[in-house]
């Protein structure tokens, strides 16, 4: 089982090019169809979908399953919200799907969340 820090670090690695990030859904395949973030055919993800992909389970995109991993899900959400709320965003989805947000902004917020989680763990 991965930690919140390991998941967000993995998200940065996953987002190694702009083509791997999407808005408005958890994940898409090469044909542009919506797929679950953990699907082997998924090629691009939103922030929450990327967290699911790296976790190897649906901690965000399946609310019933996520209840079993509530603490992990909440730790990730809280860390992102601590970075995003001062910028006027409600949370991960609001930020991810904002048409003014660029790929570089996504990577940068993930990097800041990693720093926050490292400080918390120290």
LUMZASE-37488 format. One line per field, with one value per residue: x, y, z of N, C-alpha, C in turn; residue number from 1. Coordinates in nm, 2 decimals, always signed. Layout:
<rs>
nu: X, ...
nv: Y, ...
nw: Z, ...
cau: X, ...
cav: Y, ...
caw: Z, ...
cu: X, ...
cv: Y, ...
cw: Z, ...
tivo: NUM, ...
</rs>
This chain:
<rs>
nu: +0.08, +0.07, +0.19, +0.05, +0.25, +0.41, +0.23, +0.17, +0.43, +0.46, +0.26, +0.37, +0.58, +0.42, +0.29, +0.46, +0.46, +0.26, +0.05, -0.04, -0.21, -0.55, -0.87, -1.19, -1.26, -1.18, -0.99, -0.87, -0.86, -0.65, -0.82, -0.98, -1.19, -1.36, -1.21, -1.15, -0.92, -0.72, -0.71, -0.54, -0.54, -0.56, -0.43, -0.41, -0.47, -0.67, -0.60, -0.71, -0.76, -0.50, -0.39, -0.54, -0.44, -0.16, -0.19, -0.29, -0.54, -0.89, -0.91, -1.02, -1.20, -1.41, -1.65, -1.76, -1.57, -1.36, -1.42, -1.31, -1.05, -1.04, -0.88, -0.63, -0.72, -0.82, -0.60, -0.45, -0.63, -0.65, -0.39, -0.36, -0.57, -0.48, -0.28, -0.43, -0.66, -0.58, -0.54, -0.78, -0.93, -1.16, -1.08, -0.91, -1.05, -1.18, -0.96, -0.81, -0.99, -1.03, -1.03, -0.82, -0.60, -0.29, -0.08, +0.17, +0.11, -0.03, +0.17, +0.34, +0.18, +0.16, +0.43, +0.46, +0.28, +0.41, +0.63, +0.50, +0.39, +0.62, +0.73, +0.54, +0.58, +0.83
nv: -0.12, +0.21, +0.53, +0.86, +1.05, +0.90, +0.85, +1.10, +1.18, +0.99, +1.08, +1.31, +1.19, +1.05, +1.25, +1.34, +1.46, +1.70, +1.57, +1.37, +1.46, +1.55, +1.73, +1.73, +1.46, +1.14, +0.97, +0.89, +0.67, +0.58, +0.62, +0.82, +0.76, +0.75, +0.59, +0.37, +0.50, +0.32, +0.14, -0.06, +0.05, +0.32, +0.64, +0.91, +1.14, +1.31, +1.51, +1.37, +1.12, +1.05, +1.01, +0.78, +0.60, +0.58, +0.49, +0.25, +0.17, +0.25, +0.52, +0.77, +0.78, +0.60, +0.61, +0.42, +0.22, +0.38, +0.45, +0.26, +0.33, +0.58, +0.75, +0.78, +0.89, +1.13, +1.25, +1.31, +1.48, +1.69, +1.79, +1.89, +2.08, +2.26, +2.38, +2.48, +2.63, +2.89, +3.01, +3.04, +2.82, +2.55, +2.28, +1.99, +1.90, +2.14, +2.30, +2.14, +2.13, +2.39, +2.62, +2.80, +2.69, +2.55, +2.28, +2.30, +2.43, +2.22, +2.03, +2.19, +2.24, +1.98, +1.93, +2.12, +2.01, +1.77, +1.87, +1.97, +1.74, +1.60, +1.77, +1.73, +1.47, +1.47
nw: +0.00, -0.10, +0.02, +0.08, +0.01, -0.17, -0.37, -0.47, -0.56, -0.76, -0.93, -1.04, -1.19, -1.36, -1.50, -1.73, -1.97, -2.15, -2.29, -2.13, -1.94, -1.86, -1.87, -1.72, -1.69, -1.55, -1.68, -2.01, -2.30, -2.59, -2.80, -2.72, -2.55, -2.24, -1.97, -1.68, -1.44, -1.37, -1.57, -1.81, -2.06, -2.03, -2.11, -2.04, -1.77, -1.52, -1.22, -1.00, -1.12, -1.19, -0.93, -0.86, -1.05, -0.98, -0.72, -0.78, -0.74, -0.70, -0.54, -0.56, -0.78, -0.74, -0.53, -0.34, -0.30, -0.21, +0.05, +0.20, +0.20, +0.31, +0.48, +0.34, +0.10, +0.20, +0.31, +0.09, -0.05, +0.14, +0.14, -0.12, -0.12, +0.07, -0.07, -0.28, -0.21, -0.11, -0.35, -0.45, -0.53, -0.49, -0.47, -0.58, -0.83, -0.91, -0.96, -1.15, -1.37, -1.45, -1.71, -1.74, -1.63, -1.68, -1.81, -1.69, -1.45, -1.33, -1.28, -1.12, -0.89, -0.79, -0.73, -0.52, -0.33, -0.28, -0.14, +0.08, +0.20, +0.26, +0.45, +0.65, +0.71, +0.83
cau: +0.00, +0.15, +0.16, +0.01, +0.37, +0.45, +0.13, +0.19, +0.55, +0.43, +0.18, +0.47, +0.64, +0.32, +0.27, +0.59, +0.43, +0.12, -0.05, -0.08, -0.31, -0.68, -0.97, -1.33, -1.29, -1.07, -0.89, -0.91, -0.77, -0.60, -0.93, -1.05, -1.30, -1.34, -1.18, -1.11, -0.78, -0.63, -0.72, -0.41, -0.55, -0.56, -0.31, -0.40, -0.55, -0.68, -0.53, -0.76, -0.74, -0.36, -0.37, -0.59, -0.35, -0.04, -0.22, -0.32, -0.68, -0.97, -0.93, -1.10, -1.31, -1.51, -1.68, -1.79, -1.44, -1.28, -1.45, -1.21, -0.92, -1.07, -0.77, -0.54, -0.78, -0.84, -0.46, -0.41, -0.72, -0.62, -0.26, -0.39, -0.66, -0.40, -0.21, -0.52, -0.76, -0.53, -0.54, -0.92, -0.98, -1.22, -1.01, -0.84, -1.13, -1.20, -0.83, -0.78, -1.08, -1.03, -0.98, -0.70, -0.49, -0.20, -0.01, +0.28, +0.04, -0.06, +0.30, +0.39, +0.10, +0.20, +0.56, +0.44, +0.21, +0.51, +0.70, +0.41, +0.38, +0.76, +0.74, +0.45, +0.64, +0.96
cav: +0.00, +0.33, +0.64, +0.98, +1.11, +0.81, +0.86, +1.24, +1.17, +0.91, +1.16, +1.39, +1.11, +1.02, +1.37, +1.37, +1.54, +1.76, +1.48, +1.28, +1.53, +1.58, +1.79, +1.69, +1.32, +1.08, +0.91, +0.85, +0.58, +0.64, +0.66, +0.93, +0.72, +0.75, +0.46, +0.39, +0.55, +0.21, +0.06, -0.06, +0.13, +0.47, +0.71, +1.04, +1.14, +1.43, +1.49, +1.25, +1.00, +1.01, +0.95, +0.65, +0.52, +0.56, +0.41, +0.11, +0.14, +0.37, +0.59, +0.89, +0.77, +0.50, +0.65, +0.31, +0.16, +0.48, +0.45, +0.17, +0.40, +0.72, +0.83, +0.81, +0.98, +1.26, +1.31, +1.37, +1.59, +1.80, +1.85, +1.97, +2.19, +2.35, +2.46, +2.54, +2.72, +3.03, +3.06, +3.06, +2.70, +2.47, +2.16, +1.93, +1.90, +2.28, +2.34, +2.06, +2.16, +2.53, +2.64, +2.88, +2.61, +2.49, +2.16, +2.34, +2.45, +2.09, +1.98, +2.27, +2.21, +1.85, +1.95, +2.18, +1.91, +1.67, +1.94, +1.98, +1.60, +1.57, +1.84, +1.67, +1.34, +1.49
caw: +0.00, -0.11, +0.11, +0.01, -0.05, -0.28, -0.47, -0.54, -0.63, -0.88, -1.02, -1.11, -1.29, -1.47, -1.58, -1.79, -2.09, -2.15, -2.34, -2.02, -1.85, -1.92, -1.79, -1.73, -1.67, -1.48, -1.77, -2.15, -2.38, -2.71, -2.89, -2.66, -2.47, -2.09, -1.91, -1.54, -1.43, -1.35, -1.69, -1.88, -2.18, -2.00, -2.15, -1.99, -1.65, -1.44, -1.10, -0.92, -1.19, -1.17, -0.80, -0.87, -1.13, -0.91, -0.61, -0.82, -0.69, -0.72, -0.42, -0.59, -0.88, -0.70, -0.39, -0.25, -0.27, -0.15, +0.19, +0.27, +0.20, +0.34, +0.54, +0.24, +0.01, +0.27, +0.33, -0.04, -0.07, +0.23, +0.10, -0.24, -0.08, +0.14, -0.17, -0.38, -0.15, -0.11, -0.49, -0.48, -0.58, -0.39, -0.45, -0.70, -0.95, -0.95, -1.02, -1.27, -1.48, -1.48, -1.84, -1.74, -1.57, -1.78, -1.77, -1.60, -1.33, -1.27, -1.23, -1.01, -0.77, -0.74, -0.66, -0.39, -0.24, -0.23, -0.04, +0.20, +0.26, +0.31, +0.58, +0.74, +0.75, +0.90
cu: +0.09, +0.10, +0.11, +0.13, +0.41, +0.36, +0.15, +0.32, +0.53, +0.35, +0.27, +0.54, +0.55, +0.30, +0.40, +0.58, +0.29, +0.01, -0.10, -0.18, -0.44, -0.76, -1.10, -1.36, -1.16, -0.96, -0.95, -0.81, -0.73, -0.70, -1.02, -1.17, -1.26, -1.32, -1.15, -0.96, -0.68, -0.63, -0.58, -0.42, -0.55, -0.42, -0.30, -0.50, -0.56, -0.60, -0.58, -0.74, -0.59, -0.33, -0.42, -0.49, -0.22, -0.07, -0.25, -0.46, -0.76, -1.00, -1.01, -1.22, -1.42, -1.54, -1.70, -1.66, -1.36, -1.30, -1.36, -1.07, -0.94, -0.96, -0.67, -0.59, -0.79, -0.70, -0.42, -0.50, -0.68, -0.49, -0.28, -0.47, -0.58, -0.32, -0.31, -0.61, -0.71, -0.53, -0.69, -0.99, -1.04, -1.14, -0.95, -0.92, -1.15, -1.07, -0.80, -0.86, -1.10, -0.96, -0.85, -0.58, -0.42, -0.14, +0.10, +0.23, +0.01, +0.06, +0.35, +0.31, +0.14, +0.33, +0.54, +0.37, +0.31, +0.59, +0.62, +0.40, +0.51, +0.77, +0.66, +0.51, +0.76, +0.94
cv: +0.12, +0.44, +0.76, +1.04, +1.03, +0.83, +1.00, +1.24, +1.10, +0.99, +1.25, +1.31, +1.07, +1.13, +1.42, +1.45, +1.59, +1.66, +1.38, +1.34, +1.57, +1.66, +1.71, +1.54, +1.26, +1.03, +0.88, +0.75, +0.65, +0.68, +0.77, +0.89, +0.72, +0.60, +0.48, +0.42, +0.43, +0.11, +0.06, +0.02, +0.28, +0.53, +0.85, +1.05, +1.29, +1.41, +1.38, +1.12, +0.95, +0.96, +0.81, +0.55, +0.48, +0.47, +0.26, +0.07, +0.27, +0.44, +0.72, +0.86, +0.67, +0.53, +0.53, +0.25, +0.25, +0.48, +0.36, +0.23, +0.55, +0.80, +0.87, +0.91, +1.12, +1.33, +1.38, +1.49, +1.71, +1.87, +1.94, +2.09, +2.30, +2.44, +2.54, +2.65, +2.87, +3.09, +3.07, +2.93, +2.62, +2.34, +2.11, +1.94, +2.04, +2.33, +2.27, +2.10, +2.30, +2.55, +2.72, +2.81, +2.54, +2.36, +2.19, +2.37, +2.32, +2.03, +2.06, +2.25, +2.08, +1.85, +2.02, +2.09, +1.81, +1.74, +1.94, +1.84, +1.56, +1.64, +1.78, +1.54, +1.35, +1.51
cw: +0.00, -0.01, +0.02, -0.06, -0.18, -0.40, -0.55, -0.61, -0.76, -0.98, -1.10, -1.22, -1.40, -1.56, -1.64, -1.92, -2.08, -2.20, -2.24, -1.92, -1.93, -1.82, -1.81, -1.72, -1.60, -1.57, -1.91, -2.20, -2.50, -2.81, -2.84, -2.58, -2.32, -2.05, -1.76, -1.54, -1.42, -1.47, -1.76, -2.01, -2.16, -2.04, -2.10, -1.87, -1.60, -1.31, -1.02, -0.99, -1.19, -1.04, -0.79, -0.94, -1.05, -0.79, -0.65, -0.78, -0.70, -0.59, -0.44, -0.68, -0.85, -0.55, -0.29, -0.21, -0.18, +0.00, +0.27, +0.28, +0.23, +0.39, +0.43, +0.14, +0.08, +0.29, +0.20, -0.07, +0.01, +0.19, -0.02, -0.20, -0.01, +0.04, -0.26, -0.33, -0.15, -0.25, -0.54, -0.54, -0.47, -0.36, -0.58, -0.83, -1.00, -1.02, -1.15, -1.39, -1.52, -1.62, -1.85, -1.68, -1.69, -1.73, -1.67, -1.46, -1.25, -1.20, -1.11, -0.88, -0.71, -0.67, -0.52, -0.29, -0.19, -0.12, +0.09, +0.27, +0.32, +0.45, +0.69, +0.80, +0.83, +1.05
tivo: 1, 2, 3, 4, 5, 6, 7, 8, 9, 10, 11, 12, 13, 14, 15, 16, 17, 18, 19, 20, 21, 22, 23, 24, 25, 26, 27, 28, 29, 30, 31, 32, 33, 34, 35, 36, 37, 38, 39, 40, 41, 42, 43, 44, 45, 46, 47, 48, 49, 50, 51, 52, 53, 54, 55, 56, 57, 58, 59, 60, 61, 62, 63, 64, 65, 66, 67, 68, 69, 70, 71, 72, 73, 74, 75, 76, 77, 78, 79, 80, 81, 82, 83, 84, 85, 86, 87, 88, 89, 90, 91, 92, 93, 94, 95, 96, 97, 98, 99, 100, 101, 102, 103, 104, 105, 106, 107, 108, 109, 110, 111, 112, 113, 114, 115, 116, 117, 118, 119, 120, 121, 122
</rs>
